[in-house]
Amino acid sequence: MEVLKVSANSQPKSVAGAIAAVMREKGAVEVQAVGAGAVNQAVKAIAIARGYVAPNGIDLICIPAFAKISIDGEERTAIKFQLESR
């Protein structure tokens, strides 16, 4: 499954476009975010992406979970959003 990483500086419309493209091509994508700002941008992008893929008959669902990731050799907790079509 393809993983998209979102930062606090990511533009929600750009991330939404990437989510929509992967959803149309592969049917599922994982979005990872570390920190409150990044999670905020990711949630906005997911909401926008739902509108982008709805005309294609894709009902985007989101399954949030925690994930341990390594950044610069340091273990961090990320929020991962597993996006699938229902």
Secondary structure, 3 states (H helix, E strand, C coil): CCEEEECCCCCHHHHHHHHHHHHHHHCEEEEEECCHHHHHHHHHHHHHHHHHHHHHCCCEEEEEEEEEEEECCEEEEEEEEEEEEC
